[in-house]
């Protein structure tokens, strides 16, 4: 079961989140060879507003178990309101695990 974490995104600013994925015994999962993906939507059935992968916006830091998510300002600037998101990892063997999910809220910017 995925952990739940609700995020707040400042529109027009870089959003960063670092996740440390651990095994049940507290050791870090070695993410070498894994793929990652994340989507932000207004609701579960709508089109993605932001899509990230380990090729664009998500960095996997191998043996440290760290997943670094970075949404650039040009993408956060377009977000309005609230929605849902999740982060999934795919092992080299093809097993998919949703490691994080929750809601997001976008805080509009005054200075642009």
C-alpha positions, 0 to 999 in steps of 0.5 A: 500500500502506498504512503499518503502525502498531500503536497502544496505547490507554489505556482511559478516556482520549482517544486522539489520533493525527495522520497526515501523508499525503504524495505520493511526492515528499514534498509533502503531499496536499491533503485538501480535499473528502476523506472519512475513515473508521476502524474498530477491530475484534477481528478482520477478520470481527467487528463494529466496536467503534469507527467514526469518520468525518470527521463524527465523530472524524476531522478533515482539515486540508486542504492540510497533509495532516493526518488527526487522529484522536480517540477520546473516553474513553467509546469507549476505556473500552469497548475490551478486549484487542487487535484490528485497525484501518485508516484509509481516505480517499476523494477527491472523485472517489471513489478510496479509499486505505487510508493506515494499518493495524495492530493495537491493544491496549487497556490497562485503566484502574485509575482510573475 
